[in-house]
Amino acid sequence: MKLVYIDNLLPAKIGDLVQNFRGVKGIIHHFVPPHRSASTGKISIREAGGQEHYNYVSVWGMEWIDDG
């Protein structure tokens, strides 16, 4: 599985600057791939002030694709 940006399918990497649909900006801190087919996985984003957001990847404009 590979985490990519929905709009351009480029790989998402730890340290990337991202923005969610509400305009919140942060840096990718870590992510967890889906552990079963019904799951979407999660991502942790850290804002400049240190606040951490743990959400579904779609909140940040990303999705998992099969890279095999």
PDB file of N, CA, C, O and CB in Angstrom:
ATOM      1  N   MET A   1       0.845  -1.178   0.000  1.00  0.00           N
ATOM      2  CA  MET A   1       0.000   0.000   0.000  1.00  0.00           C
ATOM      3  C   MET A   1       0.893   1.246   0.000  1.00  0.00           C
ATOM      4  O   MET A   1       1.943   1.290   0.641  1.00  0.00           O
ATOM      5  CB  MET A   1      -0.963  -0.005   1.227  1.00  0.00           C
ATOM      6  N   LYS A   2       0.436   2.247  -0.739  1.00  0.00           N
ATOM      7  CA  LYS A   2       1.163   3.507  -0.817  1.00  0.00           C
ATOM      8  C   LYS A   2       0.184   4.647  -0.595  1.00  0.00           C
ATOM      9  O   LYS A   2      -0.914   4.642  -1.151  1.00  0.00           O
ATOM     10  CB  LYS A   2       1.890   3.657  -2.182  1.00  0.00           C
ATOM     11  N   LEU A   3       0.576   5.626   0.216  1.00  0.00           N
ATOM     12  CA  LEU A   3      -0.254   6.792   0.497  1.00  0.00           C
ATOM     13  C   LEU A   3       0.051   7.860  -0.553  1.00  0.00           C
ATOM     14  O   LEU A   3       1.204   8.250  -0.739  1.00  0.00           O
ATOM     15  CB  LEU A   3      -0.001   7.335   1.950  1.00  0.00           C
ATOM     16  N   VAL A   4      -1.003   8.333  -1.243  1.00  0.00           N
ATOM     17  CA  VAL A   4      -0.835   9.331  -2.303  1.00  0.00           C
ATOM     18  C   VAL A   4      -1.846  10.459  -2.121  1.00  0.00           C
ATOM     19  O   VAL A   4      -2.866  10.305  -1.449  1.00  0.00           O
ATOM     20  CB  VAL A   4      -0.994   8.681  -3.703  1.00  0.00           C
ATOM     21  N   TYR A   5      -1.533  11.600  -2.740  1.00  0.00           N
ATOM     22  CA  TYR A   5      -2.466  12.729  -2.774  1.00  0.00           C
ATOM     23  C   TYR A   5      -3.527  12.444  -3.828  1.00  0.00           C
ATOM     24  O   TYR A   5      -3.201  12.030  -4.941  1.00  0.00           O
ATOM     25  CB  TYR A   5      -1.724  14.076  -3.077  1.00  0.00           C
ATOM     26  N   ILE A   6      -4.795  12.662  -3.486  1.00  0.00           N
ATOM     27  CA  ILE A   6      -5.910  12.345  -4.377  1.00  0.00           C
ATOM     28  C   ILE A   6      -5.838  13.146  -5.673  1.00  0.00           C
ATOM     29  O   ILE A   6      -6.124  12.605  -6.742  1.00  0.00           O
ATOM     30  CB  ILE A   6      -7.237  12.612  -3.675  1.00  0.00           C
ATOM     31  N   ASP A   7      -5.462  14.423  -5.601  1.00  0.00           N
ATOM     32  CA  ASP A   7      -5.513  15.279  -6.783  1.00  0.00           C
ATOM     33  C   ASP A   7      -4.441  14.994  -7.832  1.00  0.00           C
ATOM     34  O   ASP A   7      -4.648  15.295  -9.007  1.00  0.00           O
ATOM     35  CB  ASP A   7      -5.402  16.689  -6.361  1.00  0.00           C
ATOM     36  N   ASN A   8      -3.282  14.411  -7.433  1.00  0.00           N
ATOM     37  CA  ASN A   8      -2.225  14.192  -8.425  1.00  0.00           C
ATOM     38  C   ASN A   8      -1.541  12.826  -8.329  1.00  0.00           C
ATOM     39  O   ASN A   8      -0.656  12.524  -9.129  1.00  0.00           O
ATOM     40  CB  ASN A   8      -1.192  15.262  -8.286  1.00  0.00           C
ATOM     41  N   LEU A   9      -1.937  12.007  -7.367  1.00  0.00           N
ATOM     42  CA  LEU A   9      -1.417  10.656  -7.130  1.00  0.00           C
ATOM     43  C   LEU A   9       0.073  10.607  -6.813  1.00  0.00           C
ATOM     44  O   LEU A   9       0.690   9.546  -6.911  1.00  0.00           O
ATOM     45  CB  LEU A   9      -1.684   9.807  -8.325  1.00  0.00           C
ATOM     46  N   LEU A  10       0.662  11.750  -6.431  1.00  0.00           N
ATOM     47  CA  LEU A  10       2.053  11.758  -5.986  1.00  0.00           C
ATOM     48  C   LEU A  10       2.134  11.173  -4.576  1.00  0.00           C
ATOM     49  O   LEU A  10       1.209  11.349  -3.784  1.00  0.00           O
ATOM     50  CB  LEU A  10       2.640  13.200  -6.020  1.00  0.00           C
ATOM     51  N   PRO A  11       3.228  10.481  -4.255  1.00  0.00           N
ATOM     52  CA  PRO A  11       3.353   9.876  -2.929  1.00  0.00           C
ATOM     53  C   PRO A  11       3.391  10.921  -1.815  1.00  0.00           C
ATOM     54  O   PRO A  11       4.023  11.968  -1.957  1.00  0.00           O
ATOM     55  CB  PRO A  11       4.603   9.019  -2.867  1.00  0.00           C
ATOM     56  N   ALA A  12       2.717  10.632  -0.716  1.00  0.00           N
ATOM     57  CA  ALA A  12       2.759  11.472   0.479  1.00  0.00           C
ATOM     58  C   ALA A  12       3.881  10.947   1.366  1.00  0.00           C
ATOM     59  O   ALA A  12       4.036   9.738   1.536  1.00  0.00           O
ATOM     60  CB  ALA A  12       1.375  11.473   1.242  1.00  0.00           C
ATOM     61  N   LYS A  13       4.671  11.875   1.937  1.00  0.00           N
ATOM     62  CA  LYS A  13       5.817  11.480   2.733  1.00  0.00           C
ATOM     63  C   LYS A  13       5.808  12.199   4.082  1.00  0.00           C
ATOM     64  O   LYS A  13       5.261  13.295   4.208  1.00  0.00           O
ATOM     65  CB  LYS A  13       7.116  11.771   1.977  1.00  0.00           C
ATOM     66  N   ILE A  14       6.414  11.575   5.077  1.00  0.00           N
ATOM     67  CA  ILE A  14       6.579  12.220   6.370  1.00  0.00           C
ATOM     68  C   ILE A  14       7.390  13.501   6.149  1.00  0.00           C
ATOM     69  O   ILE A  14       8.410  13.494   5.461  1.00  0.00           O
ATOM     70  CB  ILE A  14       7.283  11.262   7.405  1.00  0.00           C
ATOM     71  N   GLY A  15       6.916  14.596   6.745  1.00  0.00           N
ATOM     72  CA  GLY A  15       7.571  15.890   6.579  1.00  0.00           C
ATOM     73  C   GLY A  15       6.907  16.782   5.550  1.00  0.00           C
ATOM     74  O   GLY A  15       7.220  17.971   5.475  1.00  0.00           O
ATOM     75  N   ASP A  16       5.982  16.231   4.740  1.00  0.00           N
ATOM     76  CA  ASP A  16       5.258  17.043   3.751  1.00  0.00           C
ATOM     77  C   ASP A  16       4.353  18.050   4.446  1.00  0.00           C
ATOM     78  O   ASP A  16       3.724  17.740   5.458  1.00  0.00           O
ATOM     79  CB  ASP A  16       4.427  16.145   2.810  1.00  0.00           C
ATOM     80  N   LEU A  17       4.294  19.253   3.898  1.00  0.00           N
ATOM     81  CA  LEU A  17       3.353  20.271   4.368  1.00  0.00           C
ATOM     82  C   LEU A  17       2.015  20.014   3.690  1.00  0.00           C
ATOM     83  O   LEU A  17       1.951  19.897   2.466  1.00  0.00           O
ATOM     84  CB  LEU A  17       3.873  21.725   4.067  1.00  0.00           C
ATOM     85  N   VAL A  18       0.943  19.925   4.479  1.00  0.00           N
ATOM     86  CA  VAL A  18      -0.382  19.618   3.938  1.00  0.00           C
ATOM     87  C   VAL A  18      -1.417  20.573   4.518  1.00  0.00           C
ATOM     88  O   VAL A  18      -1.174  21.265   5.506  1.00  0.00           O
ATOM     89  CB  VAL A  18      -0.773  18.154   4.241  1.00  0.00           C
ATOM     90  N   GLN A  19      -2.586  20.588   3.867  1.00  0.00           N
ATOM     91  CA  GLN A  19      -3.705  21.406   4.331  1.00  0.00           C
ATOM     92  C   GLN A  19      -4.971  20.584   4.183  1.00  0.00           C
ATOM     93  O   GLN A  19      -5.165  19.919   3.165  1.00  0.00           O
ATOM     94  CB  GLN A  19      -3.807  22.753   3.536  1.00  0.00           C
ATOM     95  N   ASN A  20      -5.852  20.623   5.210  1.00  0.00           N
ATOM     96  CA  ASN A  20      -7.093  19.869   5.107  1.00  0.00           C
ATOM     97  C   ASN A  20      -8.200  20.724   4.490  1.00  0.00           C
ATOM     98  O   ASN A  20      -7.972  21.879   4.131  1.00  0.00           O
ATOM     99  CB  ASN A  20      -7.521  19.358   6.487  1.00  0.00           C
ATOM    100  N   PHE A  21      -9.393  20.154   4.370  1.00  0.00           N
ATOM    101  CA  PHE A  21     -10.501  20.847   3.716  1.00  0.00           C
ATOM    102  C   PHE A  21     -11.001  22.052   4.513  1.00  0.00           C
ATOM    103  O   PHE A  21     -11.754  22.868   3.980  1.00  0.00           O
ATOM    104  CB  PHE A  21     -11.641  19.884   3.490  1.00  0.00           C
ATOM    105  N   ARG A  22     -10.600  22.178   5.771  1.00  0.00           N
ATOM    106  CA  ARG A  22     -10.974  23.339   6.584  1.00  0.00           C
ATOM    107  C   ARG A  22      -9.907  24.429   6.576  1.00  0.00           C
ATOM    108  O   ARG A  22     -10.090  25.476   7.197  1.00  0.00           O
ATOM    109  CB  ARG A  22     -11.242  22.905   8.009  1.00  0.00           C
ATOM    110  N   GLY A  23      -8.811  24.199   5.889  1.00  0.00           N
ATOM    111  CA  GLY A  23      -7.739  25.178   5.806  1.00  0.00           C
ATOM    112  C   GLY A  23      -6.664  25.037   6.863  1.00  0.00           C
ATOM    113  O   GLY A  23      -5.745  25.853   6.921  1.00  0.00           O
ATOM    114  N   VAL A  24      -6.762  23.996   7.718  1.00  0.00           N
ATOM    115  CA  VAL A  24      -5.748  23.758   8.740  1.00  0.00           C
ATOM    116  C   VAL A  24      -4.490  23.223   8.049  1.00  0.00           C
ATOM    117  O   VAL A  24      -4.564  22.293   7.246  1.00  0.00           O
ATOM    118  CB  VAL A  24      -6.266  22.754   9.836  1.00  0.00           C
ATOM    119  N   LYS A  25      -3.336  23.820   8.369  1.00  0.00           N
ATOM    120  CA  LYS A  25      -2.072  23.401   7.778  1.00  0.00           C
ATOM    121  C   LYS A  25      -1.211  22.715   8.817  1.00  0.00           C
ATOM    122  O   LYS A  25      -1.275  23.030  10.005  1.00  0.00           O
ATOM    123  CB  LYS A  25      -1.330  24.596   7.176  1.00  0.00           C
ATOM    124  N   GLY A  26      -0.405  21.772   8.356  1.00  0.00           N
ATOM    125  CA  GLY A  26       0.506  21.074   9.246  1.00  0.00           C
ATOM    126  C   GLY A  26       1.467  20.219   8.454  1.00  0.00           C
ATOM    127  O   GLY A  26       1.461  20.224   7.223  1.00  0.00           O
ATOM    128  N   ILE A  27       2.290  19.487   9.175  1.00  0.00           N
ATOM    129  CA  ILE A  27       3.295  18.609   8.580  1.00  0.00           C
ATOM    130  C   ILE A  27       2.950  17.166   8.927  1.00  0.00           C
ATOM    131  O   ILE A  27       2.570  16.863  10.058  1.00  0.00           O
ATOM    132  CB  ILE A  27       4.730  18.974   9.075  1.00  0.00           C
ATOM    133  N   ILE A  28       3.085  16.283   7.947  1.00  0.00           N
ATOM    134  CA  ILE A  28       2.826  14.863   8.194  1.00  0.00           C
ATOM    135  C   ILE A  28       3.845  14.360   9.211  1.00  0.00           C
ATOM    136  O   ILE A  28       5.055  14.444   8.998  1.00  0.00           O
ATOM    137  CB  ILE A  28       2.897  14.029   6.866  1.00  0.00           C
ATOM    138  N   HIS A  29       3.329  13.837  10.316  1.00  0.00           N
ATOM    139  CA  HIS A  29       4.178  13.326  11.394  1.00  0.00           C
ATOM    140  C   HIS A  29       4.350  11.814  11.266  1.00  0.00           C
ATOM    141  O   HIS A  29       5.474  11.317  11.328  1.00  0.00           O
ATOM    142  CB  HIS A  29       3.580  13.682  12.772  1.00  0.00           C
ATOM    143  N   HIS A  30       3.263  11.084  11.091  1.00  0.00           N
ATOM    144  CA  HIS A  30       3.308   9.648  10.813  1.00  0.00           C
ATOM    145  C   HIS A  30       1.960   9.196  10.283  1.00  0.00           C
ATOM    146  O   HIS A  30       0.968   9.917  10.398  1.00  0.00           O
ATOM    147  CB  HIS A  30       3.693   8.844  12.082  1.00  0.00           C
ATOM    148  N   PHE A  31       1.922   8.009   9.706  1.00  0.00           N
ATOM    149  CA  PHE A  31       0.655   7.452   9.224  1.00  0.00           C
ATOM    150  C   PHE A  31       0.651   5.951   9.414  1.00  0.00           C
ATOM    151  O   PHE A  31       1.692   5.303   9.522  1.00  0.00           O
ATOM    152  CB  PHE A  31       0.421   7.806   7.742  1.00  0.00           C
ATOM    153  N   VAL A  32      -0.588   5.412   9.450  1.00  0.00           N
ATOM    154  CA  VAL A  32      -0.799   3.983   9.661  1.00  0.00           C
ATOM    155  C   VAL A  32      -1.657   3.468   8.521  1.00  0.00           C
ATOM    156  O   VAL A  32      -2.791   3.916   8.352  1.00  0.00           O
ATOM    157  CB  VAL A  32      -1.468   3.694  11.049  1.00  0.00           C
ATOM    158  N   PRO A  33      -1.131   2.523   7.727  1.00  0.00           N
ATOM    159  CA  PRO A  33      -1.920   1.979   6.623  1.00  0.00           C
ATOM    160  C   PRO A  33      -3.144   1.216   7.133  1.00  0.00           C
ATOM    161  O   PRO A  33      -3.188   0.810   8.294  1.00  0.00           O
ATOM    162  CB  PRO A  33      -1.054   1.060   5.757  1.00  0.00           C
ATOM    163  N   PRO A  34      -4.132   1.024   6.263  1.00  0.00           N
ATOM    164  CA  PRO A  34      -5.305   0.250   6.669  1.00  0.00           C
ATOM    165  C   PRO A  34      -4.899  -1.179   7.046  1.00  0.00           C
ATOM    166  O   PRO A  34      -4.060  -1.792   6.386  1.00  0.00           O
ATOM    167  CB  PRO A  34      -6.359   0.229   5.534  1.00  0.00           C
ATOM    168  N   HIS A  35      -5.494  -1.685   8.093  1.00  0.00           N
ATOM    169  CA  HIS A  35      -5.160  -3.033   8.547  1.00  0.00           C
ATOM    170  C   HIS A  35      -6.150  -4.089   8.047  1.00  0.00           C
ATOM    171  O   HIS A  35      -5.942  -5.287   8.241  1.00  0.00           O
ATOM    172  CB  HIS A  35      -5.106  -3.063  10.059  1.00  0.00           C
ATOM    173  N   ARG A  36      -7.216  -3.637   7.411  1.00  0.00           N
ATOM    174  CA  ARG A  36      -8.181  -4.559   6.794  1.00  0.00           C
ATOM    175  C   ARG A  36      -8.897  -3.816   5.670  1.00  0.00           C
ATOM    176  O   ARG A  36      -8.781  -2.594   5.572  1.00  0.00           O
ATOM    177  CB  ARG A  36      -9.213  -5.109   7.853  1.00  0.00           C
ATOM    178  N   SER A  37      -9.613  -4.510   4.845  1.00  0.00           N
ATOM    179  CA  SER A  37     -10.209  -3.912   3.646  1.00  0.00           C
ATOM    180  C   SER A  37     -11.228  -2.814   3.950  1.00  0.00           C
ATOM    181  O   SER A  37     -11.381  -1.890   3.151  1.00  0.00           O
ATOM    182  CB  SER A  37     -10.871  -4.984   2.826  1.00  0.00           C
ATOM    183  N   ALA A  38     -11.923  -2.891   5.077  1.00  0.00           N
ATOM    184  CA  ALA A  38     -12.932  -1.883   5.413  1.00  0.00           C
ATOM    185  C   ALA A  38     -12.327  -0.638   6.073  1.00  0.00           C
ATOM    186  O   ALA A  38     -13.042   0.324   6.354  1.00  0.00           O
ATOM    187  CB  ALA A  38     -13.977  -2.490   6.336  1.00  0.00           C
ATOM    188  N   SER A  39     -11.028  -0.654   6.316  1.00  0.00           N
ATOM    189  CA  SER A  39     -10.359   0.457   6.993  1.00  0.00           C
ATOM    190  C   SER A  39      -9.758   1.428   5.979  1.00  0.00           C
ATOM    191  O   SER A  39      -9.465   1.047   4.846  1.00  0.00           O
ATOM    192  CB  SER A  39      -9.264  -0.070   7.936  1.00  0.00           C
ATOM    193  N   THR A  40      -9.574   2.684   6.391  1.00  0.00           N
ATOM    194  CA  THR A  40      -8.941   3.675   5.510  1.00  0.00           C
ATOM    195  C   THR A  40      -7.578   4.111   6.031  1.00  0.00           C
ATOM    196  O   THR A  40      -6.907   4.925   5.395  1.00  0.00           O
ATOM    197  CB  THR A  40      -9.843   4.894   5.353  1.00  0.00           C
ATOM    198  N   GLY A  41      -7.163   3.591   7.163  1.00  0.00           N
ATOM    199  CA  GLY A  41      -5.895   4.013   7.744  1.00  0.00           C
ATOM    200  C   GLY A  41      -6.037   5.385   8.378  1.00  0.00           C
ATOM    201  O   GLY A  41      -7.074   6.036   8.243  1.00  0.00           O
ATOM    202  N   LYS A  42      -5.000   5.821   9.066  1.00  0.00           N
ATOM    203  CA  LYS A  42      -5.030   7.117   9.754  1.00  0.00           C
ATOM    204  C   LYS A  42      -3.725   7.851   9.491  1.00  0.00           C
ATOM    205  O   LYS A  42      -2.731   7.263   9.063  1.00  0.00           O
ATOM    206  CB  LYS A  42      -5.259   6.938  11.285  1.00  0.00           C
ATOM    207  N   ILE A  43      -3.756   9.151   9.759  1.00  0.00           N
ATOM    208  CA  ILE A  43      -2.580   9.989   9.579  1.00  0.00           C
ATOM    209  C   ILE A  43      -2.483  10.973  10.737  1.00  0.00           C
ATOM    210  O   ILE A  43      -3.498  11.457  11.240  1.00  0.00           O
ATOM    211  CB  ILE A  43      -2.633  10.737   8.223  1.00  0.00           C
ATOM    212  N   SER A  44      -1.266  11.261  11.151  1.00  0.00           N
ATOM    213  CA  SER A  44      -1.015  12.236  12.203  1.00  0.00           C
ATOM    214  C   SER A  44      -0.349  13.456  11.579  1.00  0.00           C
ATOM    215  O   SER A  44       0.686  13.348  10.921  1.00  0.00           O
ATOM    216  CB  SER A  44      -0.130  11.630  13.338  1.00  0.00           C
ATOM    217  N   ILE A  45      -0.960  14.619  11.798  1.00  0.00           N
ATOM    218  CA  ILE A  45      -0.451  15.886  11.283  1.00  0.00           C
ATOM    219  C   ILE A  45      -0.127  16.778  12.467  1.00  0.00           C
ATOM    220  O   ILE A  45      -0.923  16.884  13.400  1.00  0.00           O
ATOM    221  CB  ILE A  45      -1.479  16.571  10.324  1.00  0.00           C
ATOM    222  N   ARG A  46       1.033  17.422  12.440  1.00  0.00           N
ATOM    223  CA  ARG A  46       1.434  18.321  13.516  1.00  0.00           C
ATOM    224  C   ARG A  46       1.434  19.762  13.005  1.00  0.00           C
ATOM    225  O   ARG A  46       2.116  20.087  12.033  1.00  0.00           O
ATOM    226  CB  ARG A  46       2.834  17.932  14.068  1.00  0.00           C
ATOM    227  N   GLU A  47       0.654  20.625  13.678  1.00  0.00           N
ATOM    228  CA  GLU A  47       0.616  22.047  13.335  1.00  0.00           C
ATOM    229  C   GLU A  47       1.872  22.741  13.845  1.00  0.00           C
ATOM    230  O   GLU A  47       2.615  22.183  14.652  1.00  0.00           O
ATOM    231  CB  GLU A  47      -0.645  22.719  13.921  1.00  0.00           C
ATOM    232  N   ALA A  48       2.106  23.971  13.366  1.00  0.00           N
ATOM    233  CA  ALA A  48       3.282  24.746  13.776  1.00  0.00           C
ATOM    234  C   ALA A  48       3.341  24.935  15.286  1.00  0.00           C
ATOM    235  O   ALA A  48       4.431  24.927  15.858  1.00  0.00           O
ATOM    236  CB  ALA A  48       3.281  26.104  13.091  1.00  0.00           C
ATOM    237  N   GLY A  49       2.204  25.104  15.942  1.00  0.00           N
ATOM    238  CA  GLY A  49       2.160  25.290  17.387  1.00  0.00           C
ATOM    239  C   GLY A  49       2.341  24.015  18.185  1.00  0.00           C
ATOM    240  O   GLY A  49       2.386  24.063  19.415  1.00  0.00           O
ATOM    241  N   GLY A  50       2.446  22.885  17.523  1.00  0.00           N
ATOM    242  CA  GLY A  50       2.662  21.611  18.195  1.00  0.00           C
ATOM    243  C   GLY A  50       1.427  20.756  18.352  1.00  0.00           C
ATOM    244  O   GLY A  50       1.527  19.589  18.731  1.00  0.00           O
ATOM    245  N   GLN A  51       0.237  21.325  18.060  1.00  0.00           N
ATOM    246  CA  GLN A  51      -0.991  20.539  18.171  1.00  0.00           C
ATOM    247  C   GLN A  51      -0.986  19.436  17.122  1.00  0.00           C
ATOM    248  O   GLN A  51      -0.628  19.665  15.967  1.00  0.00           O
ATOM    249  CB  GLN A  51      -2.243  21.439  18.011  1.00  0.00           C
ATOM    250  N   GLU A  52      -1.389  18.237  17.537  1.00  0.00           N
ATOM    251  CA  GLU A  52      -1.393  17.103  16.631  1.00  0.00           C
ATOM    252  C   GLU A  52      -2.824  16.694  16.303  1.00  0.00           C
ATOM    253  O   GLU A  52      -3.684  16.634  17.183  1.00  0.00           O
ATOM    254  CB  GLU A  52      -0.623  15.926  17.238  1.00  0.00           C
ATOM    255  N   HIS A  53      -3.066  16.415  15.026  1.00  0.00           N
ATOM    256  CA  HIS A  53      -4.365  15.941  14.546  1.00  0.00           C
ATOM    257  C   HIS A  53      -4.188  14.512  14.061  1.00  0.00           C
ATOM    258  O   HIS A  53      -3.262  14.216  13.306  1.00  0.00           O
ATOM    259  CB  HIS A  53      -4.931  16.862  13.405  1.00  0.00           C
ATOM    260  N   TYR A  54      -5.071  13.630  14.491  1.00  0.00           N
ATOM    261  CA  TYR A  54      -5.043  12.234  14.069  1.00  0.00           C
ATOM    262  C   TYR A  54      -6.372  11.965  13.373  1.00  0.00           C
ATOM    263  O   TYR A  54      -7.409  11.865  14.029  1.00  0.00           O
ATOM    264  CB  TYR A  54      -4.809  11.248  15.290  1.00  0.00           C
ATOM    265  N   ASN A  55      -6.344  11.847  12.046  1.00  0.00           N
ATOM    266  CA  ASN A  55      -7.564  11.732  11.259  1.00  0.00           C
ATOM    267  C   ASN A  55      -7.452  10.642  10.209  1.00  0.00           C
ATOM    268  O   ASN A  55      -6.406  10.020  10.022  1.00  0.00           O
ATOM    269  CB  ASN A  55      -7.888  13.054  10.597  1.00  0.00           C
ATOM    270  N   TYR A  56      -8.580  10.436   9.529  1.00  0.00           N
ATOM    271  CA  TYR A  56      -8.569   9.607   8.332  1.00  0.00           C
ATOM    272  C   TYR A  56      -7.791  10.344   7.249  1.00  0.00           C
ATOM    273  O   TYR A  56      -7.802  11.574   7.206  1.00  0.00           O
ATOM    274  CB  TYR A  56     -10.020   9.274   7.858  1.00  0.00           C
ATOM    275  N   VAL A  57      -7.117   9.602   6.375  1.00  0.00           N
ATOM    276  CA  VAL A  57      -6.279  10.239   5.356  1.00  0.00           C
ATOM    277  C   VAL A  57      -7.089  11.104   4.388  1.00  0.00           C
ATOM    278  O   VAL A  57      -6.562  12.081   3.855  1.00  0.00           O
ATOM    279  CB  VAL A  57      -5.520   9.179   4.578  1.00  0.00           C
ATOM    280  N   SER A  58      -8.347  10.767   4.153  1.00  0.00           N
ATOM    281  CA  SER A  58      -9.175  11.535   3.215  1.00  0.00           C
ATOM    282  C   SER A  58      -9.418  12.968   3.696  1.00  0.00           C
ATOM    283  O   SER A  58      -9.649  13.858   2.878  1.00  0.00           O
ATOM    284  CB  SER A  58     -10.512  10.831   3.006  1.00  0.00           C
ATOM    285  N   VAL A  59      -9.368  13.203   5.015  1.00  0.00           N
ATOM    286  CA  VAL A  59      -9.530  14.551   5.568  1.00  0.00           C
ATOM    287  C   VAL A  59      -8.427  15.466   5.038  1.00  0.00           C
ATOM    288  O   VAL A  59      -8.633  16.671   4.892  1.00  0.00           O
ATOM    289  CB  VAL A  59      -9.506  14.516   7.121  1.00  0.00           C
ATOM    290  N   TRP A  60      -7.267  14.898   4.753  1.00  0.00           N
ATOM    291  CA  TRP A  60      -6.107  15.660   4.290  1.00  0.00           C
ATOM    292  C   TRP A  60      -5.866  15.494   2.792  1.00  0.00           C
ATOM    293  O   TRP A  60      -4.788  15.824   2.298  1.00  0.00           O
ATOM    294  CB  TRP A  60      -4.868  15.237   5.056  1.00  0.00           C
ATOM    295  N   GLY A  61      -6.869  14.980   2.061  1.00  0.00           N
ATOM    296  CA  GLY A  61      -6.764  14.881   0.607  1.00  0.00           C
ATOM    297  C   GLY A  61      -5.869  13.761   0.115  1.00  0.00           C
ATOM    298  O   GLY A  61      -5.217  13.886  -0.921  1.00  0.00           O
ATOM    299  N   MET A  62      -5.840  12.655   0.867  1.00  0.00           N
ATOM    300  CA  MET A  62      -4.998  11.521   0.504  1.00  0.00           C
ATOM    301  C   MET A  62      -5.810  10.232   0.467  1.00  0.00           C
ATOM    302  O   MET A  62      -6.923  10.153   0.986  1.00  0.00           O
ATOM    303  CB  MET A  62      -3.834  11.385   1.487  1.00  0.00           C
ATOM    304  N   GLU A  63      -5.209   9.223  -0.166  1.00  0.00           N
ATOM    305  CA  GLU A  63      -5.819   7.907  -0.206  1.00  0.00           C
ATOM    306  C   GLU A  63      -4.714   6.864  -0.332  1.00  0.00           C
ATOM    307  O   GLU A  63      -3.590   7.172  -0.729  1.00  0.00           O
ATOM    308  CB  GLU A  63      -6.835   7.793  -1.378  1.00  0.00           C
ATOM    309  N   TRP A  64      -5.054   5.637   0.010  1.00  0.00           N
ATOM    310  CA  TRP A  64      -4.111   4.519  -0.132  1.00  0.00           C
ATOM    311  C   TRP A  64      -4.366   3.838  -1.457  1.00  0.00           C
ATOM    312  O   TRP A  64      -5.516   3.616  -1.834  1.00  0.00           O
ATOM    313  CB  TRP A  64      -4.245   3.504   1.043  1.00  0.00           C
ATOM    314  N   ILE A  65      -3.296   3.503  -2.171  1.00  0.00           N
ATOM    315  CA  ILE A  65      -3.431   2.725  -3.407  1.00  0.00           C
ATOM    316  C   ILE A  65      -2.537   1.486  -3.283  1.00  0.00           C
ATOM    317  O   ILE A  65      -1.558   1.474  -2.536  1.00  0.00           O
ATOM    318  CB  ILE A  65      -3.042   3.586  -4.678  1.00  0.00           C
ATOM    319  N   ASP A  66      -2.897   0.465  -4.023  1.00  0.00           N
ATOM    320  CA  ASP A  66      -2.112  -0.764  -4.044  1.00  0.00           C
ATOM    321  C   ASP A  66      -0.908  -0.524  -4.949  1.00  0.00           C
ATOM    322  O   ASP A  66      -1.077  -0.221  -6.130  1.00  0.00           O
ATOM    323  CB  ASP A  66      -2.967  -1.991  -4.539  1.00  0.00           C
ATOM    324  N   ASP A  67       0.286  -0.653  -4.418  1.00  0.00           N
ATOM    325  CA  ASP A  67       1.483  -0.405  -5.219  1.00  0.00           C
ATOM    326  C   ASP A  67       2.119  -1.694  -5.726  1.00  0.00           C
ATOM    327  O   ASP A  67       3.245  -1.693  -6.223  1.00  0.00           O
ATOM    328  CB  ASP A  67       2.495   0.378  -4.409  1.00  0.00           C
ATOM    329  N   GLY A  68       1.387  -2.782  -5.594  1.00  0.00           N
ATOM    330  CA  GLY A  68       1.924  -4.085  -6.011  1.00  0.00           C
ATOM    331  C   GLY A  68       1.587  -4.390  -7.383  1.00  0.00           C
ATOM    332  O   GLY A  68       1.961  -5.447  -7.891  1.00  0.00           O
TER     333      GLY A  68
END
